Amino acid sequence: MFLLQKHYVYVIIITDTFKKRINAMKTVFIINPKSGQGKRVDEFISSVKETIDKTGADAEIYITKAIGDAKTYVHDYCEDNGPARFIAC
């Protein structure tokens, strides 16, 4: 369990095989800066970055720029890099 500011992210591992597959997969946090009326988005991004650094996770952050941007980004990312875990925030 990771604490991201005042948000909790729970990770449940079922089997060792599943765990290895999960850990081998890149995680991309997709953050919409307009969600929640843009309140405290900078603090949230900082919390996510800090958690990535502390855990050494193979993860990155993508901040959306326009309507439909996340869908295009995920499609292009998977075409270029293969499967990944995307977490929309």
N, C-alpha and C positions, 0 to 999 in steps of 0.2 A: 504494500500500500504506500502510495506516495502522497504527500500533502503538497498541493499546488495552491498557494495562497490559502484561501478558505475552501478550496475544492478538493475532494478526494477522488483519486483514481485507484480503483481496485483491479488487481491483476490476479487471476486464478489460473493456476497451472494444473492440468489434469494428469498428464503422463510425462515421463522423461522425453519420449519422442516428440510429443507436442511442444514441450519446453524448448528442446533444441531447435525445432522449426521456428518457434516464436522468436527466440533470441537471434537467430540467423537473419531474420527479416528486418529490414530498415523500418523505422517508424517515422512518419511525417505528421507533425501537428499542423493542421490547417486552421489558421485563426482569421476570423472575420472581424476586423476592427470596428465595424458598424453595429455588431450585435450588442445587445444590452445598451443601446444608445451610445456606445463607445466609452462607457464609464469604466475606469480602472483597467483598460486594455493594456496599457504600458506595464502596469504592475503584474498583470497576469502573464504577459510575455516574458518579463524578467523572471518570474517564478518558474515558468516552463524551462527557460534557458538554464537556470540554476539547478533544477532537478536533473536535466540532461547531463550537465557537467558533473554533478555529485555522483550520479549512478554510472557514468561512462557509457550510457546507452548509445547505440548507433541510431541517432535520431537527428531530425532537423525541423526547422519551423518554416512554414510558408504563410505569408500574410496576403490575403486576397486583396485584389485591387478593384474589382468591378463585379457586377452581377454575372453569374455563370463562370467566373474565373476559376473557382475551385474544381468544377467538373472538367474543364479544359486542362487544368494543371494535372489532375489525377490521371486522366487519359494519356497525356503526353509523358508524364513521369513513368507510367507503367510500360509504355512503348519503348522508352529509352533505357530504363533500368530494371525492368521485370517487376514482379510482385512486391508490394510493400504494405505495411499497415498504416492506414490513414485515420487520424483522430481529428474530427471536426470540433472546433472550440468556438 
